[in-house]
Amino acid sequence: MSSEKQTSKTGEKNGSSKDQASESQTLTLLQNIKSGSVNPSSLCPANRRLLVSFLIAEGQSTAEIALLLKTSDRTIERDRKAIRDENTITKDPERVKQMAGRLVTEADLCIQRICKSARGKDTPASVKVDAEHRCYQIVSDMIGSLQRLGYLPIATARLQADITHNIGQIPDYSQMQAEVQRLKQITGETQGTDSEVIEQLNQIETQLVKAKLVNQIENISNIVESKEVQNESDQ
């Protein structure tokens, strides 16, 4: 086993041991509060938040937690926000790789466990068939997840590539407007030009103007919304 794998496993074991120790301390503290040997009003914010996080996982409401810990609903709401902030995940390419690797590993382990449980001689045929179906579902779900994470190609990506390859990049507004103007100039200089062609060019030009206005309105809307969000965060 390589030193990197050994270090990784050692880190996982240490992290798991710390989590178990923290949970054990939280349970002990909660029992002491319920028995009356610890006054929850004397808890420091860090310990109180450990209890709040545990009680939230137990499905208790803000009011129930506040009553148990002898504090206000507002304090518990602040603790909830602090817990959410602590658990915030930032975008990290390495995390994506780690999650993809964990996904594949967990999928393989699940399939192995299912196959092992269905391997017995006394296992009914219907159970074995269902086990095969479950294994297929796991593989299918894993492939879908890897596609969404960008590790496997998807049909829409191939289609987009084909469209881009065959027709090239879609021109922007200024290019299309210039082309319409060029065609209108040609039709104006050409005798006997079909009036229907001129009408079609006028309609296209109108649609281009509308599309530009919609894009400008959307840009302004995004700016206004971002300013509103910033003002709310400042408050």
FENCOR-V270488 format. One record per residue. N is the residue number from 0. SS is DSSP state (2 for helix, 1 for strand, 0 for the rest). PSI is psi in whole degrees, 0 to 359 (NA if undefined). OMEGA is omega in degrees with one decimal (none if undefined). Layout:
# FENCOR-V270488
[[N & SS & PSI & OMEGA] [N & SS & PSI & OMEGA]]
This chain:
# FENCOR-V270488
[[0 & 0 & 134 & -177.6] [1 & 0 & 161 & 180.0] [2 & 2 & 328 & 179.7] [3 & 2 & 315 & 179.3] [4 & 2 & 321 & 178.5] [5 & 2 & 317 & 179.0] [6 & 2 & 319 & -180.0] [7 & 2 & 315 & -179.8] [8 & 2 & 321 & 178.7] [9 & 2 & 319 & 178.3] [10 & 2 & 319 & 179.1] [11 & 2 & 319 & 179.6] [12 & 2 & 317 & 179.7] [13 & 2 & 318 & 178.3] [14 & 2 & 319 & 178.9] [15 & 2 & 320 & 179.8] [16 & 2 & 320 & 179.1] [17 & 2 & 319 & 179.7] [18 & 2 & 318 & 179.9] [19 & 2 & 319 & 179.3] [20 & 2 & 319 & 179.1] [21 & 2 & 319 & 179.2] [22 & 2 & 321 & 178.7] [23 & 2 & 318 & 178.6] [24 & 2 & 322 & 179.1] [25 & 2 & 315 & 178.5] [26 & 2 & 317 & 179.2] [27 & 2 & 316 & 179.5] [28 & 2 & 318 & 179.4] [29 & 2 & 318 & 178.1] [30 & 2 & 320 & 179.4] [31 & 2 & 325 & 177.5] [32 & 2 & 316 & -179.1] [33 & 2 & 328 & 179.4] [34 & 2 & 346 & 178.9] [35 & 0 & 1 & -179.2] [36 & 0 & 344 & 177.1] [37 & 0 & 131 & 176.9] [38 & 0 & 115 & -177.0] [39 & 2 & 338 & 178.8] [40 & 2 & 341 & -178.1] [41 & 2 & 0 & -177.2] [42 & 0 & 144 & 173.2] [43 & 0 & 158 & -178.3] [44 & 2 & 322 & -177.8] [45 & 2 & 313 & 179.6] [46 & 2 & 323 & 179.0] [47 & 2 & 321 & -179.3] [48 & 2 & 328 & 174.0] [49 & 2 & 317 & 178.5] [50 & 2 & 319 & 179.8] [51 & 2 & 316 & 179.1] [52 & 2 & 318 & 179.4] [53 & 2 & 316 & -177.7] [54 & 2 & 327 & 174.6] [55 & 2 & 317 & 177.9] [56 & 2 & 333 & 177.4] [57 & 0 & 354 & 176.6] [58 & 0 & 14 & -179.0] [59 & 0 & 147 & -178.2] [60 & 0 & 170 & 178.2] [61 & 2 & 315 & -178.7] [62 & 2 & 319 & -179.6] [63 & 2 & 318 & 179.6] [64 & 2 & 317 & 179.7] [65 & 2 & 321 & 179.0] [66 & 2 & 317 & -178.6] [67 & 2 & 319 & -176.6] [68 & 0 & 5 & 176.4] [69 & 0 & 52 & 177.7] [70 & 0 & 184 & -176.6] [71 & 0 & 159 & 176.4] [72 & 2 & 324 & -178.8] [73 & 2 & 320 & 178.3] [74 & 2 & 317 & 179.6] [75 & 2 & 322 & 177.7] [76 & 2 & 322 & 176.5] [77 & 2 & 321 & 177.2] [78 & 2 & 319 & 177.7] [79 & 2 & 316 & 179.7] [80 & 2 & 318 & 178.8] [81 & 2 & 321 & 178.9] [82 & 2 & 318 & 177.8] [83 & 2 & 319 & 179.5] [84 & 2 & 320 & -180.0] [85 & 2 & 329 & -177.6] [86 & 0 & 8 & 178.7] [87 & 0 & 136 & 179.1] [88 & 0 & 124 & 176.7] [89 & 0 & 156 & 179.3] [90 & 0 & 126 & -177.8] [91 & 0 & 116 & 179.6] [92 & 2 & 326 & 179.9] [93 & 2 & 324 & 178.8] [94 & 2 & 323 & 178.0] [95 & 2 & 316 & 178.3] [96 & 2 & 318 & -179.6] [97 & 2 & 317 & -179.7] [98 & 2 & 322 & 177.7] [99 & 2 & 317 & 178.0] [100 & 2 & 319 & 178.1] [101 & 2 & 321 & 179.2] [102 & 2 & 312 & -179.2] [103 & 2 & 318 & -179.8] [104 & 2 & 313 & 180.0] [105 & 2 & 321 & 178.7] [106 & 2 & 316 & 178.9] [107 & 2 & 318 & 179.9] [108 & 2 & 318 & 178.7] [109 & 2 & 316 & 179.6] [110 & 2 & 318 & 179.4] [111 & 2 & 318 & -179.8] [112 & 2 & 320 & 178.9] [113 & 2 & 314 & 179.9] [114 & 2 & 320 & -179.4] [115 & 2 & 319 & -178.7] [116 & 2 & 335 & -177.7] [117 & 0 & 7 & -173.5] [118 & 0 & 346 & -174.8] [119 & 0 & 150 & -179.2] [120 & 0 & 329 & -177.3] [121 & 0 & 2 & -179.0] [122 & 0 & 126 & 179.2] [123 & 0 & 151 & -178.8] [124 & 2 & 324 & -179.0] [125 & 2 & 324 & 178.6] [126 & 2 & 320 & 178.8] [127 & 2 & 319 & 177.8] [128 & 2 & 317 & 179.1] [129 & 2 & 323 & 178.0] [130 & 2 & 317 & 177.4] [131 & 2 & 319 & 179.6] [132 & 2 & 318 & 178.9] [133 & 2 & 319 & 179.1] [134 & 2 & 318 & 177.8] [135 & 2 & 318 & 179.7] [136 & 2 & 320 & 179.8] [137 & 2 & 314 & 179.7] [138 & 2 & 317 & -179.8] [139 & 2 & 315 & 179.0] [140 & 2 & 322 & -180.0] [141 & 2 & 317 & 179.0] [142 & 2 & 316 & 178.6] [143 & 2 & 319 & 179.0] [144 & 2 & 319 & 179.0] [145 & 2 & 327 & 175.9] [146 & 2 & 316 & -179.4] [147 & 2 & 331 & 178.6] [148 & 0 & 353 & 176.9] [149 & 0 & 11 & -179.2] [150 & 0 & 344 & 177.6] [151 & 0 & 147 & -179.6] [152 & 0 & 155 & 175.3] [153 & 0 & 161 & -174.1] [154 & 2 & 321 & -177.6] [155 & 2 & 326 & 178.2] [156 & 2 & 319 & 178.0] [157 & 2 & 320 & 179.6] [158 & 2 & 316 & 178.6] [159 & 2 & 321 & 179.1] [160 & 2 & 319 & 178.9] [161 & 2 & 316 & -179.7] [162 & 2 & 314 & -179.9] [163 & 2 & 321 & -178.2] [164 & 2 & 322 & -173.1] [165 & 2 & 320 & -175.3] [166 & 2 & 357 & 178.6] [167 & 0 & 183 & -179.5] [168 & 0 & 142 & 178.2] [169 & 0 & 128 & -178.6] [170 & 0 & 155 & 179.5] [171 & 0 & 182 & -174.4] [172 & 2 & 313 & -175.7] [173 & 2 & 322 & 179.0] [174 & 2 & 315 & 180.0] [175 & 2 & 320 & 179.0] [176 & 2 & 318 & 179.8] [177 & 2 & 321 & 179.9] [178 & 2 & 320 & 177.3] [179 & 2 & 316 & 179.3] [180 & 2 & 321 & 179.1] [181 & 2 & 316 & -179.8] [182 & 2 & 321 & 178.7] [183 & 2 & 322 & 178.6] [184 & 2 & 320 & 179.2] [185 & 2 & 316 & -179.2] [186 & 2 & 328 & 178.5] [187 & 2 & 330 & -179.0] [188 & 2 & 347 & -176.7] [189 & 0 & 125 & 179.4] [190 & 0 & 144 & 176.9] [191 & 0 & 18 & 179.0] [192 & 0 & 136 & -179.4] [193 & 0 & 129 & 179.7] [194 & 2 & 333 & 179.4] [195 & 2 & 324 & 178.0] [196 & 2 & 317 & 178.8] [197 & 2 & 319 & 178.8] [198 & 2 & 319 & 178.6] [199 & 2 & 319 & 178.4] [200 & 2 & 320 & 177.6] [201 & 2 & 320 & 178.3] [202 & 2 & 319 & 178.8] [203 & 2 & 317 & 179.8] [204 & 2 & 320 & 177.7] [205 & 2 & 316 & 179.2] [206 & 2 & 323 & 177.9] [207 & 2 & 319 & 178.6] [208 & 2 & 317 & 178.7] [209 & 2 & 317 & -179.6] [210 & 2 & 322 & 178.6] [211 & 2 & 319 & 178.6] [212 & 2 & 317 & 178.5] [213 & 2 & 319 & 179.7] [214 & 2 & 319 & 178.6] [215 & 2 & 318 & 178.1] [216 & 2 & 319 & 179.7] [217 & 2 & 320 & 178.3] [218 & 2 & 316 & 178.9] [219 & 2 & 320 & 179.0] [220 & 2 & 318 & 178.8] [221 & 2 & 320 & 179.2] [222 & 2 & 316 & -179.5] [223 & 2 & 316 & -179.3] [224 & 2 & 320 & 179.5] [225 & 2 & 323 & 177.2] [226 & 2 & 321 & -179.9] [227 & 2 & 318 & 178.3] [228 & 2 & 321 & -179.9] [229 & 2 & 320 & 178.6] [230 & 2 & 319 & 178.2] [231 & 2 & 320 & 179.3] [232 & 2 & 325 & 178.6] [233 & 2 & 326 & 178.8] [234 & 0 & NA & none]]
